[in-house]
Amino acid sequence: MHESYIRYSAEEKETIVLSVKRSELSIVQALKCLGIPRLTFYNWYQKYATGGVNALRETPYRRQTTRVGAGIISLR
């Protein structure tokens, strides 16, 4: 089954990082309440710690090109 993903703005990510760190709950408990995966939070936290809110901005998705398509065509 396909899960839907929520895209957060850089400002929302910053608010989440700061709120979780300031929370009286443990990080795991706070993330569970928010429904945010631990790995996602720690990725955001690392980016925020090294580059602030600008580091949390989305980077454009780069599609990797491969030669698989050419190989499949040559099999026909």
Backbone as a chain_set.jsonl record, in Angstrom:
{"seq": "MHESYIRYSAEEKETIVLSVKRSELSIVQALKCLGIPRLTFYNWYQKYATGGVNALRETPYRRQTTRVGAGIISLR", "coords": {"N": [[0.838, -1.174, 0.0], [0.496, 2.249, -0.731], [2.015, 4.898, 0.939], [1.167, 8.201, 1.934], [3.03, 11.186, 1.715], [4.02, 13.993, 3.617], [4.979, 17.182, 2.745], [7.061, 19.421, 4.246], [7.605, 22.877, 4.856], [10.66, 24.792, 5.022], [10.556, 26.46, 7.223], [8.569, 25.239, 8.76], [9.859, 22.838, 9.333], [11.974, 23.821, 10.87], [10.539, 24.808, 13.089], [9.503, 22.397, 14.066], [11.881, 20.984, 14.722], [12.97, 22.659, 16.742], [10.854, 22.669, 18.594], [10.645, 19.958, 19.33], [13.158, 19.549, 20.485], [12.948, 21.243, 22.68], [10.904, 20.178, 24.097], [9.241, 18.66, 26.914], [8.834, 16.039, 26.75], [10.407, 12.923, 25.797], [12.58, 12.698, 22.939], [11.795, 10.619, 21.216], [9.154, 10.127, 22.099], [7.961, 12.625, 21.555], [8.245, 12.778, 18.767], [6.689, 10.618, 18.022], [4.158, 11.528, 18.77], [3.893, 13.594, 16.938], [4.012, 12.219, 14.596], [6.267, 11.9, 13.015], [8.962, 10.367, 11.423], [11.838, 9.066, 13.117], [14.364, 9.048, 11.829], [13.967, 10.943, 9.818], [13.617, 13.25, 11.395], [16.178, 13.437, 12.633], [17.771, 13.83, 10.384], [16.826, 16.35, 9.577], [17.53, 17.768, 11.897], [20.335, 17.604, 11.915], [20.947, 19.006, 9.533], [19.883, 21.52, 10.224], [21.452, 22.163, 12.445], [23.936, 22.528, 11.275], [23.56, 24.402, 9.213], [21.407, 26.098, 9.676], [18.098, 27.475, 9.053], [18.148, 27.806, 6.279], [19.502, 25.573, 5.354], [17.583, 23.668, 5.549], [15.929, 23.968, 3.452], [14.356, 22.673, 0.529], [16.19, 20.743, -1.765], [16.64, 20.676, -5.26], [15.382, 17.843, -6.942], [17.441, 15.514, -8.386], [17.526, 13.636, -11.146], [18.934, 10.554, -11.691], [20.755, 9.421, -14.378], [20.899, 6.455, -16.256], [22.301, 3.647, -18.019], [20.591, 1.651, -18.419], [18.173, 1.781, -19.858], [19.08, 1.947, -22.546], [20.33, -0.515, -22.74], [18.161, -2.27, -22.486], [16.722, -1.664, -24.788], [18.495, -2.581, -26.71], [18.209, -5.288, -26.397], [15.926, -5.989, -27.655]], "CA": [[0.0, 0.0, 0.0], [1.263, 3.472, -0.864], [1.83, 5.883, 1.991], [1.284, 9.575, 1.468], [4.071, 11.918, 2.41], [3.755, 15.407, 3.809], [6.142, 18.034, 2.508], [7.095, 20.54, 5.175], [8.453, 24.001, 4.462], [11.852, 24.939, 5.86], [10.13, 27.088, 8.471], [7.87, 24.21, 9.542], [10.893, 21.912, 9.822], [12.677, 24.519, 11.951], [9.635, 24.817, 14.236], [9.442, 21.034, 14.592], [13.168, 20.682, 15.353], [13.09, 23.414, 17.992], [9.81, 22.218, 19.53], [10.999, 18.628, 19.838], [14.312, 19.692, 21.373], [12.529, 21.953, 23.898], [9.789, 19.459, 24.709], [9.465, 17.91, 28.142], [8.795, 14.629, 26.364], [11.626, 12.45, 25.143], [12.528, 12.919, 21.49], [11.004, 9.535, 20.634], [7.744, 10.372, 22.424], [7.507, 13.818, 20.833], [8.131, 12.433, 17.346], [5.536, 9.733, 17.878], [2.97, 12.39, 18.833], [3.839, 14.375, 15.706], [3.953, 11.322, 13.446], [7.45, 12.128, 12.185], [9.964, 9.318, 11.621], [13.043, 9.483, 13.83], [15.425, 9.309, 10.861], [13.643, 12.224, 9.192], [13.924, 14.304, 12.37], [17.618, 13.591, 12.812], [18.285, 14.457, 9.157], [16.508, 17.78, 9.696], [18.3, 18.328, 13.012], [21.721, 17.733, 11.465], [20.986, 20.12, 8.582], [19.632, 22.76, 10.952], [22.605, 22.431, 13.307], [25.086, 22.959, 10.48], [23.302, 25.496, 8.28], [20.22, 26.878, 9.997], [16.864, 27.26, 8.298], [18.452, 27.699, 4.841], [19.905, 24.197, 5.057], [16.372, 22.84, 5.534], [15.192, 24.18, 2.2], [14.409, 21.538, -0.397], [17.116, 20.814, -2.883], [15.969, 20.092, -6.426], [15.607, 16.416, -7.169], [18.236, 15.25, -9.581], [17.294, 12.286, -11.628], [20.165, 9.928, -12.134], [20.599, 8.729, -15.655], [21.619, 5.188, -16.335], [22.337, 3.057, -19.338], [19.688, 0.521, -18.417], [17.244, 1.941, -20.979], [19.766, 1.601, -23.801], [20.554, -1.961, -22.707], [16.895, -2.942, -22.727], [16.388, -1.48, -26.19], [19.366, -3.443, -27.526], [17.762, -6.672, -26.237], [14.722, -6.217, -28.467]], "C": [[0.886, 1.241, 0.0], [0.958, 4.426, 0.281], [1.921, 7.269, 1.394], [2.319, 10.283, 2.336], [3.685, 13.386, 2.494], [5.056, 16.15, 3.554], [6.036, 19.23, 3.44], [7.984, 21.638, 4.618], [9.653, 24.042, 5.404], [11.478, 25.524, 7.221], [9.393, 26.1, 9.372], [8.871, 23.213, 10.121], [11.648, 22.538, 10.991], [11.826, 24.511, 13.222], [9.569, 23.436, 14.885], [10.732, 20.69, 15.327], [13.269, 21.379, 16.702], [12.073, 22.956, 19.031], [10.15, 20.872, 20.146], [12.166, 18.731, 20.816], [13.928, 20.351, 22.7], [11.456, 21.21, 24.685], [10.198, 18.772, 26.011], [9.421, 16.407, 27.876], [10.162, 14.214, 25.828], [11.478, 12.703, 23.643], [11.646, 11.872, 20.835], [9.516, 9.755, 20.882], [7.188, 11.555, 21.634], [7.306, 13.506, 19.35], [6.949, 11.517, 17.088], [4.245, 10.538, 17.89], [2.788, 13.174, 17.538], [3.725, 13.509, 14.451], [5.121, 11.508, 12.482], [8.464, 11.026, 12.465], [11.245, 9.87, 12.262], [14.172, 9.85, 12.87], [15.207, 10.654, 10.165], [14.003, 13.37, 10.13], [15.425, 14.512, 12.497], [18.304, 14.139, 11.559], [18.05, 15.966, 9.201], [17.376, 18.441, 10.76], [19.75, 18.57, 12.605], [21.867, 18.909, 10.49], [20.827, 21.453, 9.295], [20.833, 23.147, 11.803], [23.793, 22.969, 12.516], [24.82, 24.181, 9.608], [22.069, 26.321, 8.55], [19.052, 26.567, 9.072], [17.139, 27.125, 6.796], [18.87, 26.292, 4.445], [18.706, 23.255, 4.983], [15.549, 23.012, 4.261], [15.397, 22.996, 1.278], [15.462, 21.776, -1.471], [16.426, 20.173, -4.072], [16.361, 18.625, -6.606], [16.382, 16.245, -8.465], [18.033, 13.809, -9.984], [18.604, 11.728, -12.165], [19.904, 9.188, -13.436], [21.432, 7.462, -15.635], [21.583, 4.685, -17.766], [21.394, 1.858, -19.445], [18.735, 0.598, -19.599], [17.863, 1.536, -22.29], [20.01, 0.094, -23.864], [19.288, -2.746, -22.996], [16.526, -2.827, -24.198], [17.231, -2.402, -27.063], [18.968, -4.905, -27.419], [16.581, -6.992, -27.135], [15.04, -6.701, -29.828]], "O": [[1.919, 1.267, 0.669], [-0.202, 4.727, 0.563], [2.675, 7.49, 0.446], [2.456, 10.007, 3.528], [3.102, 13.946, 1.566], [6.105, 15.787, 4.086], [5.045, 19.96, 3.425], [9.0, 21.36, 3.981], [9.653, 23.4, 6.454], [12.026, 25.122, 8.247], [9.564, 26.114, 10.591], [8.74, 22.793, 11.271], [11.929, 21.869, 11.985], [12.335, 24.238, 14.309], [9.578, 23.32, 16.111], [10.687, 20.161, 16.438], [13.618, 20.748, 17.701], [12.393, 22.866, 20.216], [9.966, 20.667, 21.346], [12.164, 18.075, 21.858], [14.522, 20.046, 23.734], [11.141, 21.581, 25.815], [11.346, 18.361, 26.182], [9.909, 15.608, 28.675], [10.973, 15.06, 25.452], [10.368, 12.898, 23.147], [10.826, 12.208, 19.98], [8.705, 9.588, 19.972], [6.076, 11.491, 21.109], [6.313, 13.922, 18.752], [6.285, 11.626, 16.057], [3.336, 10.264, 17.107], [1.662, 13.392, 17.092], [3.385, 14.003, 13.376], [4.979, 11.299, 11.277], [8.794, 10.773, 13.624], [11.668, 10.991, 11.978], [14.86, 10.851, 13.073], [16.155, 11.41, 9.952], [14.622, 14.348, 9.711], [15.895, 15.65, 12.47], [19.312, 14.838, 11.664], [18.946, 16.757, 8.904], [17.896, 19.538, 10.555], [20.322, 19.615, 12.913], [22.796, 19.708, 10.608], [21.55, 22.407, 9.007], [21.194, 24.322, 11.876], [24.568, 23.776, 13.029], [25.749, 24.924, 9.292], [21.71, 27.17, 7.734], [19.025, 25.536, 8.4], [16.424, 26.394, 6.11], [18.618, 25.864, 3.319], [18.804, 22.166, 4.417], [14.586, 22.28, 4.03], [16.469, 22.392, 1.246], [15.594, 22.877, -2.005], [15.688, 19.205, -3.896], [17.518, 18.241, -6.439], [16.003, 16.779, -9.507], [18.34, 12.885, -9.231], [19.282, 12.352, -12.981], [18.944, 8.428, -13.558], [22.523, 7.418, -15.067], [20.9, 5.254, -18.616], [21.403, 1.14, -20.445], [18.506, -0.404, -20.275], [17.225, 0.839, -23.079], [19.905, -0.506, -24.934], [19.332, -3.773, -23.674], [16.062, -3.799, -24.795], [16.734, -2.945, -28.049], [19.354, -5.7, -28.275], [16.271, -8.163, -27.349], [14.134, -6.937, -30.627]]}, "num_chains": 1, "name": "protein.A"}
